[in-house]
């Protein structure tokens, strides 16, 4: 099979839950633009390299999931340093499919990420039932659900767990059933809070995160770049994995970088990890994280 640059393909891999479909593009999983600093598109050696950018965004997204951050950075003249703490694996086994069917039949359905939407719709069509209410943790997830065919989706202006929990439709939940479509780990406050409010939660983990070591290329880029760098932080679990994986000198170098956190909670977590220069963006969307980072350069 011939795969064009940037073409999205599925790769069958073995994971802890059996055989699954790995997300991401061919290039980002192992091509010349896999990890490290990279521009949007192009072939190495096709033409002389343009002048290097004035600054970089460190992206901690999953392997094969850096394209939105790369595009957002390119729109303001920056590039990314892609340091992936994990890869994503679709769960396709029969128990997962059954659990998803149960979750999608609940009167209220919550999705925690655009990836959860992509994974779920590969397992079955997403269609709202009569009287059902659908919720998304942020606008990116809500847009993914609308593209999948769910017209009415509630999403908070504050695009994080706390914002989702503040929605009126998730306030009074005694004896209510909620379908919760997500992945193992992350967003740990949501299910306990929903259950504390009286809900019965049907959780469908439709994909999983498989930890991977940072690539030598990404570590080399982190070590040698002397241009300003900003760390886009949208996952505390991703930050923990990267910090644990970095050798001591690179860990200290990373702590000198300004953190652009997607929420106050993540800003607090960054401080606990030893970061001192921290700002908070409007949301976890790449465009908002990059815009906040660019704003500090212009200040």
C-alpha positions in Angstrom: 0.0 0.0 0.0 1.3 3.5 -0.9 0.6 6.1 1.7 0.8 9.8 0.7 2.4 12.3 3.1 0.0 13.2 5.9 -2.6 10.6 4.9 -4.4 9.1 7.9 -4.2 5.4 8.1 -5.0 2.7 10.6 -2.3 0.4 11.9 -3.2 -2.9 13.5 -1.2 -3.3 16.7 -1.3 -5.5 19.8 -2.2 -3.8 23.0 -3.2 -4.8 26.6 -6.8 -5.0 25.5 -6.1 -7.1 22.4 -5.9 -6.1 18.8 -6.9 -2.5 18.0 -6.6 0.3 15.6 -3.9 2.9 16.3 -4.8 6.6 15.6 -2.6 9.0 13.8 -0.9 9.7 10.5 1.8 7.5 8.9 4.2 10.4 8.9 3.8 11.2 12.6 4.1 7.6 13.7 7.5 7.0 12.1 8.1 9.2 9.1 10.5 12.2 8.9 8.0 14.4 10.7 7.4 12.0 13.6 8.8 13.8 16.7 11.0 16.7 17.4 10.8 20.1 15.8 8.9 20.1 12.5 7.1 22.3 10.0 3.7 21.7 8.5 4.3 19.4 5.5 7.1 19.3 3.0 9.8 16.8 2.2 13.3 17.0 3.7 15.8 18.0 1.1 13.2 19.1 -1.5 14.4 22.7 -1.2 16.7 24.7 1.1 15.4 25.0 4.6 13.8 28.4 5.3 15.0 30.6 8.2 14.3 29.0 11.6 11.3 30.3 13.5 11.7 32.7 16.3 10.1 30.4 18.9 8.7 26.9 19.5 5.7 25.3 21.2 6.4 22.0 23.0 3.5 19.7 22.3 2.8 16.8 24.6 0.0 15.3 22.5 -0.2 11.6 21.7 1.9 10.2 18.9 0.2 11.0 15.6 -1.9 13.7 17.2 0.3 16.8 16.8 -1.1 18.2 13.6 -3.6 20.6 15.2 -0.9 22.0 17.4 1.5 22.2 14.5 -1.0 24.1 12.4 -1.8 26.5 15.2 1.9 27.2 15.8 2.5 27.7 12.1 -0.3 30.3 11.9 1.8 32.6 14.2 5.2 31.8 12.7 6.2 29.2 15.3 7.1 25.5 15.1 6.6 22.6 17.5 8.8 20.3 19.4 6.7 17.1 19.6 7.3 15.0 22.7 4.7 12.2 22.8 4.2 10.5 26.2 1.9 7.9 24.7 0.2 6.5 21.6 -3.6 5.9 21.3 -5.1 2.5 20.7 -8.7 1.8 19.8 -10.5 -0.8 21.9 -12.5 -3.1 19.5 -13.3 -6.1 21.7 -16.8 -7.3 22.3 -17.1 -6.1 26.0 -16.1 -2.6 24.9 -18.7 -2.5 22.1 -21.4 -3.7 24.5 -20.4 -1.2 27.1 -20.5 1.6 24.5 -24.0 0.5 23.4 -25.2 0.7 27.0 -23.6 4.1 27.5 -25.1 5.6 24.4 -28.5 4.4 25.4 -28.4 6.4 28.7 -30.6 9.5 29.1 -27.5 11.7 29.4 -24.2 11.0 27.6 -20.8 12.6 28.3 -17.8 12.6 26.0 -14.5 13.6 27.4 -12.4 14.3 24.3 -12.5 14.5 20.5 -10.5 11.3 20.4 -13.2 9.6 22.4 -15.7 10.7 19.7 -13.5 9.4 16.9 -13.0 6.1 18.7 -16.7 5.6 19.5 -17.9 6.4 16.0 -15.5 3.8 14.6 -17.3 1.3 16.8 -20.8 2.4 16.0 -22.8 5.4 14.6 -23.4 8.2 17.0 -27.1 9.3 17.0 -29.0 11.1 19.7 -32.2 9.3 20.9 -35.4 11.2 21.6 -35.2 13.1 24.8 -31.5 12.3 25.3 -29.0 15.0 26.3 -25.3 15.0 25.2 -22.5 16.8 26.9 -18.9 17.5 25.9 -16.0 18.6 28.1 -15.1 21.4 25.6 -15.9 23.0 22.3 -13.5 20.8 20.4 -15.3 17.7 21.7 -18.7 19.3 21.0 -17.6 20.1 17.4 -16.5 16.4 16.9 -19.9 15.2 18.1 -21.7 17.6 15.8 -19.6 16.4 12.8 -20.5 12.8 13.9 -24.2 13.6 13.6 -25.3 14.7 17.1 -26.8 18.2 16.6 -27.5 19.3 20.1 -24.5 19.2 22.5 -24.0 21.1 25.7 -20.4 22.3 26.4 -19.1 24.7 29.0 -17.4 28.0 28.3 -14.8 26.9 30.8 -13.4 23.9 28.8 -12.3 21.6 31.6 -13.7 19.1 34.1 -14.8 21.8 36.5 -16.6 23.7 33.7 -18.4 20.5 32.6 -19.5 19.8 36.1 -20.9 23.3 36.4 -23.4 22.8 33.6 -27.1 22.8 34.8 -27.8 19.6 33.0 -25.3 17.7 35.2 -26.4 19.3 38.5 -29.4 17.3 39.8 -28.6 13.6 39.1 -30.2 11.6 41.8 -31.3 8.2 40.3 -30.2 9.4 36.8 -28.1 7.2 34.5 -25.2 8.8 32.6 -23.2 7.3 29.8 -19.6 8.3 30.1 -17.4 7.8 27.0 -13.7 8.2 27.6 -10.3 6.3 28.1 -8.7 4.9 31.2 -7.0 7.5 33.3 -7.3 11.2 33.1 -10.3 13.4 34.1 -10.3 11.6 37.5 -12.7 14.1 39.1 -15.6 13.6 36.8 -17.0 10.1 37.6 -16.7 10.4 41.4 -18.4 13.8 41.3 -21.2 12.6 39.1 -21.7 9.5 41.3 -21.6 11.8 44.4 -24.5 13.7 42.9 -26.5 10.5 42.7 -25.9 9.3 39.2 -25.3 5.8 38.0 -22.4 6.1 35.6 -22.0 3.6 32.7 -18.4 4.1 31.7 -17.2 3.0 28.2 -13.4 3.2 27.8 -13.3 3.2 24.0 -9.5 3.7 23.6 -6.4 3.6 25.7 -3.2 5.4 26.1 0.0 3.3 25.7 3.0 4.9 27.3 6.0 5.4 24.9 9.5 6.8 25.5 10.3 10.2 24.0 12.1 9.8 20.7 15.8 10.5 20.5 15.0 13.2 18.0 12.7 15.1 20.3 15.2 14.9 23.2 18.0 16.2 20.9 15.8 19.1 19.8 14.9 20.0 23.4 18.6 19.9 24.4 19.9 22.1 21.5 17.3 24.7 20.7 18.2 28.1 22.0 15.0 30.0 20.7 12.2 30.7 23.2 10.0 27.7 23.9 6.5 27.4 25.4 5.1 24.3 26.9 1.5 23.7 25.9 -0.1 21.8 28.9 -3.5 20.2 28.5 -2.9 16.9 30.4 -1.4 16.4 33.9 -0.9 12.7 33.1 1.1 13.6 30.0 3.3 16.0 31.9 4.0 13.4 34.6 5.0 10.8 32.0 7.3 13.2 30.2 9.0 14.4 33.4 9.5 10.8 34.6 11.0 9.9 31.2 13.4 12.8 30.8 17.0 12.5 32.0 17.9 14.9 34.8 19.5 17.7 32.7 16.6 17.8 30.2 14.1 17.7 33.1 15.7 20.8 34.5 15.8 22.5 31.1 12.1 21.8 30.6 11.3 23.4 34.0 12.9 26.6 32.7 10.3 26.8 29.9 7.1 28.9 30.3 4.1 26.7 30.7 0.8 27.6 29.0 -1.8 25.7 31.0 -5.3 24.9 29.8 -6.8 25.4 33.3 -6.0 26.7 36.7 -5.8 23.1 37.9 -3.1 22.3 35.4 -1.3 25.5 36.3 -1.2 24.4 40.0 0.0 21.0 38.9 2.8 22.6 36.9 3.9 24.5 40.0 4.0 21.3 42.0 6.4 19.9 39.4 8.8 22.8 39.8 7.7 25.2 37.0 7.7 28.8 37.9 6.7 30.7 34.8 3.1 29.8 34.1 0.1 31.4 32.3 -3.4 30.1 31.8 -5.0 29.9 28.4 -8.7 30.2 27.6 -9.0 26.4 26.9 -7.1 23.3 25.9 -7.7 23.9 22.2 -4.4 24.3 20.3 -5.4 27.6 18.9 -6.1 29.0 22.4 -2.9 27.6 23.9 -0.8 29.0 21.0 -2.6 32.3 21.1 -1.8 32.7 24.8 1.8 31.8 24.2 2.1 34.2 21.3 0.6 36.9 23.5 3.5 36.7 26.0 6.0 37.2 23.2 4.3 40.4 22.1 4.0 41.8 25.6 
